[in-house]
């Protein structure tokens, strides 16, 4: 029997690392404690291993798969030696679900069995990533100590969100995902953790989440080093390294992007930089289906004159795989971040979108944020404006105070806002000659919002006024 080149390389590497042959088996691609194996379109994951037995006298290599401590699959290979070396390949299949798997590799001969390797608490499920700045980090900024109530053995993460490339590469461990700390081992942020909990509850599928967000960063901080994409000295490279070494890279289904406040003072290059970023994501994460973009809110560097809001609204026009989510009507905003109530509301909004997009839940367009279609002067005096929303604008509502969040170029102000189905009617304090209408939302506050029947806030916008 001729040894496969990959196994010869594995054997030589093992010799270089150990200096002597003290073990009976060298194994490639054996899982580790707590690893999540991403499921395919059929709802399963193949666990394939290659190995090299380095001592003669063993007849078979056997891979056993246990589900909740019950043996459910076995694959065995008869060993054929070349000298004292025998190569083998084994495979079993995990089915996605809330199942605690264990894999064991053993050697057998007529005299008995030798346990070689064991990997406990394996899972099979889905993969989602998070990137952005501090509202993507979504740590416990107000020391409320409640986000980790959603921790679960079915929500996993890999390595660390540290800004140190050395720390990232030194950590190849799997963790229960953590929702309160920031940029540490297993940290995913509070709203991402709750999304994971909602998926586990509704779809009965484990989830792996990697969060690479860093607070206070502009979009250029997140761009790829095209000469060395996995450069762990870069933010992009650290997340890509984690994706590669966790085995998740080819199975990321969605990316959550919450960033833009730090570009609030200059959004002129934002669309072009985002196009570069999403293009690189599509290349490096080939299973990527959706990019959920949070349109940022005033605060943390984005004031009511910023262009960032409209630039982000247009991303869904420019990129068909982008799904926007508003942040306007989220409660408990402190002017920059959110208390847990705000992040919890965001998690529910995003989980509905994911339920529709990935899990077949029968949600209609009202799970999306209301998005303006057009606005026009609707009386002869020019003192009334009608704003038309798209399909997500079902049963619109406008709270008292919403009138203060609209802007006209000539200084005319909105005195009241009423809702009629999928339209808003704005009354003005006089006729307007403005060529545009802007809806800018606000920083802080818990009322005065424009939203649809699900309570999803309207996207902020700047549109021509006809």
Helices and strands as residue ranges (DSSP letters): H 5-18, E 25-28, E 36-38, E 44-53, E 60-67, E 70-78, E 86-95, E 97-109, E 112-132, H 134-137, G 147-150, E 155-158, H 165-170, E 174-176, H 190-203, E 206-211, G 219-222, H 235-246, G 249-251, E 254-258, G 261-263, H 270-284, E 290-294, H 308-313, H 315-318, E 322-325, H 340-358, G 365-367, E 372-377, E 384-389, E 397-398, G 402-405, E 406-408, E 414-420, E 423-428, E 436-439, E 450-451, E 461-464
